[in-house]
Amino acid sequence: MILAALPDASPSSIVPPGSSTVLRPILSLETLFRDRFLFQGGQFIEKGDITAIGRSAYVDEDAWTICLGLGLERSGDPWEAAAGITLASCAVAETGSILELSGPERSRLASLCPPIHVVIIPRDRIVATLDEALTHLADRSAVLITGPSRTADIEGVMVRGVHGPGKLYACLT
Amino acid sequence: MSEPAVEQFAQDLGSPVKGAIHKASALKISSRKKALKEFLEDSEAAREYAANVKAYVLDNLKELLVQFETKCIESGIQVHWAKDAGAANAVITDLCQRYSPGVAVVKAKSMATEEIHLNDHLVASGIEPIETDLGEFVAQLDHDLPSHIVTPIIHKSRDDVAKIFAREGLGPYTTDPEELALQARTRLREVFKSARVGISGVNFGVVESGRLVLVENEGNNRLSTTAPEVHVALMGIEKILPRDSDLPMFLRLLAGSSTGQQLTVYTHFIRGPRRPDERDGPNEVHLILLDNGRSKVLNGPYRDILRCIRCGACLNVCPVYRQASGHAYKHVYSGPLGAVLAPALEGIDQHKDLPFASSLCGACEEVCPVKIPIPDLLLSLRHEAQRARLAKNLAPWKMFAFGSGSAFRWSVGLTLLPLARHLPHPALRGWTVERELPSKIGRDFRGWWHDRS
């Protein structure tokens, strides 16, 4: 197996990944995450305000249990819903990103089709670095989301929400 | 000779286009610098590491590819090998005809599909491909070609886009980029909903896990690879990384070097098709591994160019690219990267002028996240181009060398020389038609010497 032999087989030595990065978590992970998430263009909301943002929402199964009692109207069509609500598999303090694994209780389209994406992040799922987050990938497909959809294709002017959601809200629980 | 092709294009280029390209390139280079400083503790060490990983990949490409294929198949991805553009086009066309008869297929931005001119082949086979990246969508509507590997319509103004959209009936004329993006979103939504095949490129393929990694900012790539029933991914054989743990640093370097972001908005990790327990995602994922000259480059003097991760930083920083624009290079890969990759893949005869479209200032090598020695490669290519050129004009000098090889041949040659004016053969007349042989005055030296002794 080439892979097993990788460090020795290589004629050039390979620095262990991550060794040259990034981040000394002096501040708490939550503080760091909040700072980065805002930097990337996201916004924070309280759980009670979710309904005001997207009354008709396409909600993942695992997020729905958290949203019970909020009075949300649950849409069955991600293409028509005003908002998509998901539960983060983990969140990355280094980059302000959300990792969403695909799985039986989740839809890939929920965080993609509606114009607004609300992601619920349990505080204990915030990890320090991208390296740590990607160890959670396991054998599933996944998407790492860093800020709202954007383009700068027309004269370099930044426009949000060209294909994916133009607004990204996080709710820490 | 052909050196002036790029230069001529630059001279003919309108000043507004030049200005736009210069402004956008300079901006991207300054955000790159800021990003690498701000987001990486030691960007030099990161580049060194990335260069080493890629060098390792190239040194062990054959074995790694075999393992990668095995892992992909294990995860449910169907793998196809394509030795050249024709083979790749045939596989993709066949998949589109099988799964999407009569329905347009959606395409995410992919330089590999540009390289094999996939759209032309699909159209010729009766399939309608629709580009969904905003820039590529505009270029396609205008029957234009992308001029930059990351920002494809850097050469177009917002007024150009506004006119194209109004002409194509996307909505009322407006020069507001936000409105224009909304018009594109609205039009492409319907296409995404009905599409049955989505085509994309691949940024990284991980050997260890058989994971395909795709990065983007708009979301069209996710939609193209998630909404349709079949996802077809085209990937150059050099774009693999050994381990999942190599991804974080490559993702940081790619985003930082190309657009100055900490990470791109979406990083898509594809590990096989939709599982039976999942609610959405494609039922089939097909991966086409494209050679198209790469294995030849791997065994030649320009192999280091195969480390490239297509960030576009060398374009943005290049003084020649900034003046000439991507279209001047007459190839899908432009800038310093294209000036090496195009002749390396397709032969120097096709692209004699490209290695000369550089001032060898070294800026490209300085910004390259995988430390490709681009100026050295350009110099080697110049050498090759020069040799190829000389080889063509060598005939008269060979004759001279033969004639001066012995005293007898020389003296026969001298006797025959006056006849050279009347050479019958057209190839030889080419030499004399531009040159006047002087008329002989007095005796020849050899005769005089002979008589004297």
HADDOCK unambig.tbl for C-alpha pairs under 7 A between the chains (distance, minus, plus):
assign (segid A and resid 2 and name CA) (segid B and resid 63 and name CA) 6.83 0.50 0.50
assign (segid A and resid 2 and name CA) (segid B and resid 64 and name CA) 6.90 0.50 0.50
assign (segid A and resid 3 and name CA) (segid B and resid 242 and name CA) 6.93 0.50 0.50
assign (segid A and resid 10 and name CA) (segid B and resid 56 and name CA) 5.67 0.50 0.50
assign (segid A and resid 12 and name CA) (segid B and resid 52 and name CA) 5.99 0.50 0.50
assign (segid A and resid 12 and name CA) (segid B and resid 56 and name CA) 6.99 0.50 0.50
assign (segid A and resid 13 and name CA) (segid B and resid 52 and name CA) 6.84 0.50 0.50
assign (segid A and resid 14 and name CA) (segid B and resid 49 and name CA) 6.02 0.50 0.50
assign (segid A and resid 14 and name CA) (segid B and resid 52 and name CA) 5.96 0.50 0.50
assign (segid A and resid 14 and name CA) (segid B and resid 53 and name CA) 6.39 0.50 0.50
assign (segid A and resid 15 and name CA) (segid B and resid 49 and name CA) 5.56 0.50 0.50
assign (segid A and resid 17 and name CA) (segid B and resid 245 and name CA) 6.20 0.50 0.50
assign (segid A and resid 17 and name CA) (segid B and resid 246 and name CA) 5.93 0.50 0.50
assign (segid A and resid 17 and name CA) (segid B and resid 249 and name CA) 6.95 0.50 0.50
assign (segid A and resid 18 and name CA) (segid B and resid 249 and name CA) 6.66 0.50 0.50
assign (segid A and resid 20 and name CA) (segid B and resid 41 and name CA) 6.13 0.50 0.50
assign (segid A and resid 20 and name CA) (segid B and resid 42 and name CA) 5.73 0.50 0.50
assign (segid A and resid 20 and name CA) (segid B and resid 45 and name CA) 6.25 0.50 0.50
assign (segid A and resid 20 and name CA) (segid B and resid 46 and name CA) 6.12 0.50 0.50
assign (segid A and resid 21 and name CA) (segid B and resid 40 and name CA) 5.44 0.50 0.50
assign (segid A and resid 21 and name CA) (segid B and resid 41 and name CA) 4.99 0.50 0.50
assign (segid A and resid 21 and name CA) (segid B and resid 42 and name CA) 6.72 0.50 0.50
assign (segid A and resid 22 and name CA) (segid B and resid 39 and name CA) 6.50 0.50 0.50
assign (segid A and resid 22 and name CA) (segid B and resid 40 and name CA) 5.12 0.50 0.50
assign (segid A and resid 22 and name CA) (segid B and resid 41 and name CA) 4.86 0.50 0.50
assign (segid A and resid 95 and name CA) (segid B and resid 262 and name CA) 6.76 0.50 0.50
assign (segid A and resid 103 and name CA) (segid B and resid 277 and name CA) 6.95 0.50 0.50
assign (segid A and resid 103 and name CA) (segid B and resid 278 and name CA) 5.39 0.50 0.50
assign (segid A and resid 104 and name CA) (segid B and resid 277 and name CA) 4.97 0.50 0.50
assign (segid A and resid 104 and name CA) (segid B and resid 278 and name CA) 4.63 0.50 0.50
assign (segid A and resid 104 and name CA) (segid B and resid 279 and name CA) 6.59 0.50 0.50
assign (segid A and resid 106 and name CA) (segid B and resid 279 and name CA) 6.85 0.50 0.50
assign (segid A and resid 107 and name CA) (segid B and resid 279 and name CA) 5.57 0.50 0.50
assign (segid A and resid 107 and name CA) (segid B and resid 280 and name CA) 5.97 0.50 0.50
assign (segid A and resid 108 and name CA) (segid B and resid 280 and name CA) 6.26 0.50 0.50
assign (segid A and resid 108 and name CA) (segid B and resid 281 and name CA) 6.84 0.50 0.50
assign (segid A and resid 130 and name CA) (segid B and resid 248 and name CA) 5.94 0.50 0.50
assign (segid A and resid 131 and name CA) (segid B and resid 245 and name CA) 6.74 0.50 0.50
assign (segid A and resid 131 and name CA) (segid B and resid 248 and name CA) 5.67 0.50 0.50
assign (segid A and resid 139 and name CA) (segid B and resid 271 and name CA) 6.69 0.50 0.50
assign (segid A and resid 140 and name CA) (segid B and resid 271 and name CA) 5.85 0.50 0.50
assign (segid A and resid 141 and name CA) (segid B and resid 269 and name CA) 5.41 0.50 0.50
assign (segid A and resid 141 and name CA) (segid B and resid 270 and name CA) 4.67 0.50 0.50
assign (segid A and resid 141 and name CA) (segid B and resid 271 and name CA) 4.77 0.50 0.50
assign (segid A and resid 142 and name CA) (segid B and resid 268 and name CA) 6.16 0.50 0.50
assign (segid A and resid 142 and name CA) (segid B and resid 269 and name CA) 5.01 0.50 0.50
assign (segid A and resid 142 and name CA) (segid B and resid 270 and name CA) 6.60 0.50 0.50
assign (segid A and resid 143 and name CA) (segid B and resid 266 and name CA) 6.68 0.50 0.50
assign (segid A and resid 143 and name CA) (segid B and resid 267 and name CA) 5.65 0.50 0.50
assign (segid A and resid 143 and name CA) (segid B and resid 268 and name CA) 4.58 0.50 0.50
assign (segid A and resid 143 and name CA) (segid B and resid 269 and name CA) 5.87 0.50 0.50
assign (segid A and resid 144 and name CA) (segid B and resid 266 and name CA) 5.70 0.50 0.50
assign (segid A and resid 144 and name CA) (segid B and resid 267 and name CA) 4.99 0.50 0.50
assign (segid A and resid 144 and name CA) (segid B and resid 268 and name CA) 6.47 0.50 0.50
assign (segid A and resid 145 and name CA) (segid B and resid 265 and name CA) 5.58 0.50 0.50
assign (segid A and resid 145 and name CA) (segid B and resid 266 and name CA) 4.94 0.50 0.50
assign (segid A and resid 145 and name CA) (segid B and resid 267 and name CA) 6.72 0.50 0.50
assign (segid A and resid 146 and name CA) (segid B and resid 263 and name CA) 6.78 0.50 0.50
assign (segid A and resid 146 and name CA) (segid B and resid 264 and name CA) 6.70 0.50 0.50
assign (segid A and resid 146 and name CA) (segid B and resid 265 and name CA) 4.43 0.50 0.50
assign (segid A and resid 146 and name CA) (segid B and resid 266 and name CA) 6.32 0.50 0.50
assign (segid A and resid 147 and name CA) (segid B and resid 265 and name CA) 5.69 0.50 0.50
assign (segid A and resid 148 and name CA) (segid B and resid 265 and name CA) 6.81 0.50 0.50
assign (segid A and resid 149 and name CA) (segid B and resid 217 and name CA) 5.83 0.50 0.50
assign (segid A and resid 149 and name CA) (segid B and resid 218 and name CA) 4.96 0.50 0.50
assign (segid A and resid 149 and name CA) (segid B and resid 219 and name CA) 6.15 0.50 0.50
assign (segid A and resid 149 and name CA) (segid B and resid 265 and name CA) 6.39 0.50 0.50
assign (segid A and resid 150 and name CA) (segid B and resid 217 and name CA) 5.49 0.50 0.50
assign (segid A and resid 150 and name CA) (segid B and resid 218 and name CA) 5.01 0.50 0.50
assign (segid A and resid 151 and name CA) (segid B and resid 217 and name CA) 6.28 0.50 0.50
assign (segid A and resid 151 and name CA) (segid B and resid 218 and name CA) 5.66 0.50 0.50
assign (segid A and resid 153 and name CA) (segid B and resid 134 and name CA) 6.61 0.50 0.50
assign (segid A and resid 153 and name CA) (segid B and resid 135 and name CA) 5.39 0.50 0.50
assign (segid A and resid 153 and name CA) (segid B and resid 151 and name CA) 6.05 0.50 0.50
assign (segid A and resid 153 and name CA) (segid B and resid 153 and name CA) 6.62 0.50 0.50
assign (segid A and resid 154 and name CA) (segid B and resid 158 and name CA) 5.92 0.50 0.50
assign (segid A and resid 154 and name CA) (segid B and resid 177 and name CA) 6.26 0.50 0.50
assign (segid A and resid 155 and name CA) (segid B and resid 154 and name CA) 6.69 0.50 0.50
assign (segid A and resid 155 and name CA) (segid B and resid 157 and name CA) 6.04 0.50 0.50
assign (segid A and resid 155 and name CA) (segid B and resid 158 and name CA) 6.25 0.50 0.50
assign (segid A and resid 156 and name CA) (segid B and resid 24 and name CA) 6.72 0.50 0.50
assign (segid A and resid 157 and name CA) (segid B and resid 177 and name CA) 6.99 0.50 0.50
assign (segid A and resid 159 and name CA) (segid B and resid 177 and name CA) 6.99 0.50 0.50
assign (segid A and resid 159 and name CA) (segid B and resid 178 and name CA) 5.68 0.50 0.50
assign (segid A and resid 162 and name CA) (segid B and resid 181 and name CA) 5.69 0.50 0.50
assign (segid A and resid 162 and name CA) (segid B and resid 182 and name CA) 6.50 0.50 0.50
assign (segid A and resid 162 and name CA) (segid B and resid 185 and name CA) 5.93 0.50 0.50
assign (segid A and resid 162 and name CA) (segid B and resid 218 and name CA) 5.78 0.50 0.50
assign (segid A and resid 163 and name CA) (segid B and resid 185 and name CA) 5.81 0.50 0.50
assign (segid A and resid 163 and name CA) (segid B and resid 218 and name CA) 5.52 0.50 0.50
assign (segid A and resid 163 and name CA) (segid B and resid 219 and name CA) 5.03 0.50 0.50
assign (segid A and resid 163 and name CA) (segid B and resid 220 and name CA) 5.66 0.50 0.50
assign (segid A and resid 164 and name CA) (segid B and resid 218 and name CA) 6.26 0.50 0.50
assign (segid A and resid 164 and name CA) (segid B and resid 219 and name CA) 4.67 0.50 0.50
